[in-house]
Amino acid sequence: MFENLLKPGKIGNMELRNRMVMPGMGTNLAAADGTVSDIIADYYARRANGGVGLIITEVCCPDPLGRVIPGELEITSSGFMPGLSRIPHAVHSGGAKICLQLSHGGCFASESVTGRQPVSPSGVGTLQLPNDTPREMTKEEIKELIEKYGLAAQRARQCKFDGVELHGAHGYMPLQFLSAYTNRRTDEYGGSLRNRARFALEAIESIRKHAGKDFTLIYRLSADEDVPNGVTIEEACTFAKWAEEAGVDAIHVTAGTWDSRLQTYLDVMAGKVSPEGKRLSYGVATSMWVPPNYTPRGSLVPLAAQIKKHVTIPVIAVCSITPEMAEDIIGKGDADFVSMGRQTIADPDYPSKIYAGKPESIRRCLRCNECLGHVMDSCGITCAVNPEAGKEHECFTKLKPAANKKKVAVVGSGPAGMEATLTAVERGHDVTLFEKDDRLGGALYYVSIPDFKVDYKDYMTYIVNAVKNCGAKIVTRTQVDAALIEKNNFDAVIVATGASTFKPNIEGTDDETILDPLDVLDGNIPEGKDIIVCGAGLVGCEVAMFLAEKGKNVTMIDMLEEAAPDLTIYTKWVLNSKLAELGIKSKLGHTIVKMTGKNVECVKDGEKVEFTGDAVVCALGLKSRRELSEELEEHFGNSLDIITVGDAVSPRKILQAVHEGFHAARRI
């Protein structure tokens, strides 16, 4: 089924066991001084043991002035080599190959991280760091940095890395030189494309000089920046040929820089320009290459296919590619290898599951970007669906067989309940999962209905099947109470009863014609053309988009000053873009004082504002279902082990639900 993906391949002198690549992704798991920590070594070892062919590390700076995140690896001197050498040993023990990604942030290396003023080719900064003013590099500094790239590659080879990847994408220093958006020099490093490519080509030459021509070198290339005067696919194809001639062994094709489409996004949000034709929902800034679930998968693959027409060396494609898509991409010849990054975080064993012919058992990535959000918040990486990600070294994630096998009831089959069930069964407990409805999934069922939430539907399919096949008893259409728990002599109860929508104490909300957002998602589409959605949290936004995609004219109202405030920033930019593209009228900062099934009255800046439509949906929040927890605590006291998890504690995200379900079952 996956003969193309599982076929051995070769990049330079690296013999790879398959065509699956884990690309570089920041983790913030290194120590604050740039040295290798136990946890980052275990993080990479875990993925190597899962069966991937090649791992490319996260950013590793060859110059302290190039650090972008606090927990970034460093290879600026021999003092870092003892720690760095742990990573190849860890990865090789799992049968994979490993390349070190050499990266200099240039204008993205904020003074808040490095303690020094950033540098860039022409002193041009970034919209994302308005308080940082870079200075222009001198020729001497350019030559010194080129030499540092070569010395870093030499150290990487001594540390037993199989190769290096020169990061020339996403706004890192080689791209800042290649792009006329950031390079406005008038000397031999600026002007024509050939001159702008000089820095990258000389860095390649330096790496070859210091590390040897037989040391594998991959170049990561942004084939489309989508900024004024930025790199185009035509320029990227020309550069790729030059890079091959200079000695690069493979081109890793991606797109974007930190400012990609950002000014356009700001102009659209300010109402200065129309969103039509701007492709903002395909990614803004970082979400161009780390696209959230609102964007189509594989949107950058055509760029890789274009590059492949101009080079003879292997091409690596990337961008939310599923294993099934990867098989097709390689089969059609659009790329030779495929990177699957966040999927490797969500399930490091996905390659092994492909080898076993069980793709349905892969824990699918949600593309929720919680991983990226934590890193951007200067915290260690995490994953919504994999509680162990980024915590591989920690003893509190290690599952051990239960010393005393217990009879465990799990009540509720949302993400928290299903994760608790899987974990408790794995530890050897006798588990019964209770669900009041006739299907498993809880709120995840509703979340996964819109077409733009297909990633959530894939995850739900995976986890429901896993629960059905894990050996737990599953009892549906059953309302659990203290009497049932006592009658069946359970030793422990994990309460994962979730949350329900509610209508706040606003005049008129007792109107029975006001619609429930979950009912709307489940097919109760309101009649009429003009729909009002009260609530601009994530539920409100997604219901609004769901209705707009069905041709409704939607007005979304909330007292919030921004939509979906809890979303990670780059995902939020895409969400806002999609709202704009769908023509949804967002009325934020409006306090709702009264509503009926067709009318909503608000106050904005002290003035009364009224909206009328054909139907009103109330998506103004969720309320935890704590009744069972309270009943059990009152009935059993301390005589029964009762753990409440997920939205039953407080309505939050899937991340908290999955992690709390996992750890509840781990502790029993």
N, C-alpha and C positions, 0 to 999 in steps of 0.2 A: 504493500500500500504506500510506503514511503521510501521507495527504492532510490529516488534521486537524493532525498535528504540524508539517507543513511550511507550513501556512497562515500568511500574515503576520498580525500582531496589533498591538494598540495598548494601551499603558498610559500614561495621562495624555497627554503630548505626545510620547511616544516611539513611533515607528513601528518595529516589530520585524520582522525578516525571517522569523521562525518562532516557534513556541510553546515552544522549548527554552530553559530558564534554567539558568545555573550559579549556585547559591546561594552565600552567603558561607560560607567554610570557613577556619578558621585555618591559617596556613602557617608562621609564624615565619620568614618570608623577608625581612621588613623589617629595617632596621638596628636596632641596639640602642637608638638614640636616637629611634626611631619614624619615621625618614625612609625614603624609598623607595630601595631598592637596585636595582642593575642586574638582579639575578636575579628580583625580584618583578615588575618591569616585563616582563621576557621571559616569565615564567610566565603572566601574563595575556594577553600578545600571542599566545602559542602557542595558547591556548584560543579566542581570538577568530578566529584564522586557521583553526581547525577547523570553524567554521560555526555555533556556538551563537548564538542571537538576542540574549540579554541576559546580561551578567555582573554579578553583585553581589559586590563585594569582601568580603574578610574584615573582621573587626571593626576599626574605626578610632575611637579615643576622642576625644571633644570636650573632655575634661578629663583631665589627667595622672593624677588620682586614680582614674580608671576603667580603667586598663590591667590586662588579665588575663594576658596572656602576654608574655614578654620581647621577642619580635620583633613587636610590634603596631604597626600604623600609627597615626599621631597627626595631628590637625588642630586643634590647640589655639591656633595663632597663624599669622600670615601667613608665618612662617619655614618652615613645612612645605609651603607651596603650590608652590614651584618643583619639588620632587620629586614631589608628588602629581599635578601636571599631566602628568607623563610617562605615567601610567597611562591616562587617556582617549586620549591620542595613540596609545599602543600598541594599545589595543583598537579604536579607530576605524579604524586602518589595516587591521584584519582584518575590518571590516564589521559588527562587533557594537556594541551599546550598553552603557553602563556606569553602574552606580549605586554610590555609596559608602555602605557600611553604617556608620551612626553608632551606637556601642555604648558604654555605661558599665557596668562590671562590678558596681558597688555592693559588696555584701559578698563577691563573688567576686574582687575586685581585691585580691589578697593583698599584705600588707605586704612580703613577700619580693620582689615584683615592683616595687611603687611606692615602697617605702621609707617609706610613711606608713600610719597606721591607716586601714583601710577605713571607709566610711560606708554606711549603709542607711537606709531609711525609719524603722525603729523600733529600730535597733541589733541586729536579729536577724541571726545569722550562718548558716553552712552546715555540715552534718555533714561535708562533705569538707575543710573547713579548720578543724579543731578548735582550732588554736593562734592563729587570728585572731579577735579580738573587735571587731566593728564598733561605731562609735558612731552614735547617732541624729542625723539631719540636722536642722539648724535650718531654719525657714521661709526665712530669708535665703539659706541654702545651696541650698535647693530652687529658689528664684527664680533664683539665679545659674546653676544647672545648666540650667534651662529656657532661659535666655538663651544659654548656651553651645551648646546644640543648634542654635538658630537661626543663630548666627554660624558654626558649623561648616558648616551647609548652604549659607550664603552663600559661604563660601570654596570649597566643593565646586563650586558653580555657576561661580565665577570660574575654577576649574581646568578647566572644560569637561566635568565629569561631566554625564551626561544626567539624573541624578536622585539621590536618596538613599533608603536604606531605614532607617527608624527601627526598631532592634532592640528589640522589646518581647516577646521570647520567651526561653526557655532560662535564665531567672533574671536577665537583664539589668535595669537599673534600672527601666524602665517596668513590667515585670512584677512587680518587687519591690513597687512601689506598688499595682498592680492586685490583687495576691493578698493575701487575708487571712492566708495562711500567714506572710508576711513583713511585712505592713503592719498594725501594731496601734496606729496613731496615733489620737488622739481629736479632732484638729482637722479643718479642712476637707479635708485630704489623706488622711483615714482614716475608717473606719466603713462607710458605705453603699458600694455598688458605684460609684455616681456619684462619690462623693468619692474613692474609690480610683483611679478612672479619670482624676481631675483632672490628675495629673502628666502622663500620656501625652497627654491632649487639649491641655493648655497647651503641651507640647513641639511638638505638631503645629502649633498656632497660631503659635508662635515661628518654626518653620521657614517657614511661609507668610509671615510678616511680613518675615523677613530675606532669604529666597531667592526669594520671589514665588509667586503662586498658579499660575503656569504652569510651575513647576519640578516635575517628577515626584516624587511622594512615595509610597513603598511602606511598609506597616506589617507587620512580621513578628510574628505573634501565636501564642503557645502557647494552643491551644484546649482543652487539658486538662493540668493539672499533675500530677494523681495524688499529691497530698500532703494532709495534713489541712488543711481550710479553704482548699484551693487553688482556682485558677480551674477552673470546670467548662465544659463545652461550652455550656450554657445562658447562663452569664455571658459567655462569649466571643462568642456570637452577638449579644447585646445590645451589647457593647462595639464589635463590628465595625460595627454600624449607627451608633453615635456617631462612630466614626473616619471613616466615610464622610461623615457630615454635617460633620465638622470639616475635611474637605478632602483626605483620603487617596485616592490614585488606584488602589490595589490592596491586597489583603490576602494576605499570604504565610503560609499556614496550616501550623503545625507543632505540636509538643506538648512538654511536659516542662520541668523545671528541674533544677538540679544535685542536688537532694534527692529527686527523683521516685522513689518506691518504695524508697528507700534504707534507711529505718528498718525497713520490712517485710522487706527482704532480709536485713538484719543479724539480725532476730528469727528468720527462717526458718533462717538458717545456725547460729544458736545453739540451735535446736531448741525455741524458745519458742512458735512458731505453725506451722500447716500451710501448705505452699505452695499448696494447692488454691485456685483461684479468684483468686489474687493477680496473675496475668499477669506475673510477674517475667521469664519468658523472652521477653516482648515488649519488654524493655528496662528497665534500671535506671539512673537518673540520665542521664548523657550518651548512653548507648546507647538511650534512648527516641527520640532524633532522629538518632543515628548507629548504627542497628541492625546487629549483626553477622550473619553467615550463618546463625546458629541461629534467627533470627526470620523470620517471613513477610514478604515484600516488600509494600509498599503499605499497611501497617497503619494509617497515619494519614490515608489518603485519605478515609475516611468523615467525618472532621472537616472537611476542606475542603468536602465536599459539603454538610454541614450549614450551614457559614458562607455558602456560595453562595446558599442559600435566603433569606438575610436581607439581602443587599446587592445592589446593581446594578452595582458596580464589579467589575473582573476579580479572580478568585481564582487564586492559585498553589498547586498541590498539591506535596507532597514526601514522601519516605520510601522509599528503595530502589526507585524506579520504573524499570522497563525501558522502552525505546522502545516495545515492543509494548503494554505496559500503558498508557503515556502516550497512545498513539493511542486506546485504548478509553476512558480517563478523559475526554479532551476530547470524544470523540464522544458520550458519554452525558451530557455537560453537568455532570459533577461538579467540573470546574475549567476555567479558560480557558487556563492555562499550566501547565507541569510543570517542576519543578526536578529535575535529575539531577546531583548533586554529585560523589560519588566516581567515578561513571562518567566524568565529565569529566577527572578526574585520571588514571584508568586509560587512557583513550583520548580525547585532545582532538579527534581527528578523527571521533568517532562521528556528529556531525551530517552531515558531508560524506558519510559512508558511507551514511547514510539517504537523503540526496539522490540518491546514485548507485544506490539500490535494492539495496544489498549489506549488509543488517544482519548477515548471517552473518560478515562480515569485521570486526565490532566486537570489539575486545579487551575482554572482559567483566570488570567489577569483581568481585573475590572477596568483598567486604565482610569482609575479614580485619581491617580497622581498623589496619593497620600505619601508615597515614597519620596517623590520630589519635594513635596511640601515640607516634610520634616527636615530634609537636607537644607533647603533654602532658609529654614528657621534656625540654622546652625545646630541642629540636633542630628543624632545618628539615624540612619535609614530605618524605615519600618515598612510593613506591608499590611494592607487591610485584611487579606485573606490568608496570610501565612504568619502566624504569631511568632515563628522562630526566626524570621528574616531579620538580619542585623543583630541577632542575639544568640548566634550559634555557639558562642563561647560560654554563655551564661548558664549556670546550673539550674536556674528556675525555668528554663525551657525544655529541660531534658525529661522525657517521659520514661517512667520506670514502672514495671509491673506492680500492681497494687499488692502490698503486703497482706492486707485483709480484703478479700473479695467481698464486695457489698452489692446489695440490691438497690439500684439507683433508678429513680424516676426523673425523667426530664420532661418538663411541661412547657410545650410551645415549640414549634418547628421552624422558627425563623433562623437567621444565620447563627445566633447565639446558641439556640437549642440544638441545631444540627451539628455545630462544631463540638459542643459539649458531649453529644451522643457519640460521635466518632472517637473522641479522645478517651472517653470513659470505657468504651468497648475495647479500644486498643490496649488499655491498661489491665483488662481482664475482668471488669465489673459486669454484673448481670444488669443490663440496661433496658428500660422500657421508655419509649418516647410517646408522649401523649399529645394529640393535636385536636382542638375543638372542631376544626373544619374537616372536609373530606379530602383535603390535599395538603401536601407539605409545602413549606416555603415561607409562611407568615407574610410579613410586609414585603419580603423580597419578591413575592409573586407579583405584586402590584408595581413595584419599582421596575421590574424587567419587561413590562408590557410595551412601552413605546419603542418604536423602531430604533431610536437613537440610544436605547439602553440594551442593545443586543449583547453587549459584554456581560451585563448582569444576568441576562437570560442564560448565556452559556455557563456562567458560574453556578446559577441555580440548578441547571440540568446536571452539572457535575456533582454538586453536593447532595442533591436529592437522591441521585443514583447511588452515591457512596453510602448514604445512610441506609437505603433500602437493602444494600448488599453487605452491610457490615456485621450483621448478626444480632442487632438490637431488635426487640419486639416493638412493633409500631401499632399504636392504637389510635385511630382517628374517630371523629365525631363523638368525642368524649370530653365532658366538662369535668375537670379534676377538682376535688374538694378534700378537706381533711379526712372525711370518712373513707374515701377511696384509698388514700395513702395509708391510713391505719389498717384497713381491711387487708391490704396486700403486703403489710409488714415491710415497707421500704425502709432502708437504713439511711438514705440520703435523698434529698430532692433538690434538683436544680430548676429554679423557676425562671423561665424565659418566655413569659406571657406577652412581652412586647408592649406596644402602645397603640392607642386608638385615636382617630381624629376627634376633635371636639369643637364646639362652637363657643366662643368666649362670651363673657357677660356684656354683650352689646345689644342694644335695643333692636328687636326684630329678628334675632337669630333663632327664635322658636318657630319661625316660618318653615313649615315642612317642605316647601318647594325649593328651599336653598339646597344645593347639591353638595354631596360629600365627594372630595377629590378622588378617593380610592374607588368609589362607585363609577366615577367618570372614566378613570383609567381602565376599569373592568368592562367597559362597553356601554355604560349608560350615557351616551353622548347627548347633550342637550339639543333640543330643537331650536331653530332660529339661527340667525347669522351672528349677532352681536352678543358676546359672552363676557361677563365680568368675573375675574378671578381675584378673590380677596386673599392676599397673602403673597409675599415675594420671597419667602424662604425657598429652599430647594424644591419642596413638594409643589408649592405654588408655581414656581418657574417651569417645572417640568410638565405640570398639567396644562399650563398656558401654551407651551410649545406643542404638546400633544394635540391640543384643540386647534391651534393655528395650522398644524400640518394637515388637519382634516378640513381646512378651508374656512375656519371660523375667524371672525374679527375679534381679537382678544384685547381687553384692557385689564392690566394687572395693577392692583392697588395695595399699598402697605405703608405703615408709618415708618418702616425702615428707610434709611437713607441710601442703602445699596442693596441690590438683589443678592440672595444667597450668600450672606456675609461669612459663613463658615467654610466656604469652598477655598481650596488653595488658589493662589492668585492667578496662575497661568490657566488653570481650568476655568476660573471665573471669567477671565477675559474672553474665552471661547464661548462660554454660556451667554454672556452679555451680547456677543456678536451674533449668536444664533437668535436671540430674542429680537435683535434689531433687524436681522435679515428676514425674519418671519413677519415683521410688521407689527409686533406686539407693542402696545402703548403702555409703557411703564410709568405709573403715577406713584412715585416714591415720596416719602415725607408727608403723606396724607393720613391723618388719623381718622379711622372709620368710627362714626358715632351711631349709625343706624343702617340696617340693611333689610331688604325683603328679597323675595325670589326674583325680582326684576330691577331693583333700585338700591343704590348704595350712596349714603350721605357721608361726607368727610369734612374735616376742617384742615385747611392748609394755610399756614401763616396767619391764623386768626380769621380767615375767610371761609365761608361755607361753600363747598363744592359738591355737586351732585352728578352721579353717573347713572344712566339707564341702559338696560340691555334686555335681551330675550331670556337670559338665565344668569344666575349668580352661583358661583362655586365658592365655598368657604374653606380655604386652606390656611387657616390662621394658627395652626399648631397641632401638636400631638400631646396626649396625656398618658402617662405610664399606667399600665394595668397592674396595680399592686394588691388587688383584693386577695388573691391566693396567698401571696407572701404574708400578708397581715393575718389571714385566717390560720395559716400553718404555724406562725410564730405564737399566736394566741393559744392555739390548741395544744401544740407540742412543747413550747418553750425550748429549753436546751436539750431535750431528750431526742431531738431529731436534727440531723445535719441539714440545714436549709441555706442554700446560696441563691441569691437573686442576681441575674445577669442581664446585660443588654438594655434594651429600651424599657424593660420593666423597672430598671433602676432610674433611668432618665433617658428621654428620647435623644439619641445621638446618631452616630454614623455606623456603617457596617464594621469599620475597623474596631470600634469599642465592643460591639456585639461579639464578633468572632474571637477577639483576644480574651474577653471575660469568660466566654463559654469554654475556651481552651483551658484557661487557668483554673476555672472552677472544677473541671473534671480532673485536672492534674493534681489538685490538692486533696481530693477525696480519698 
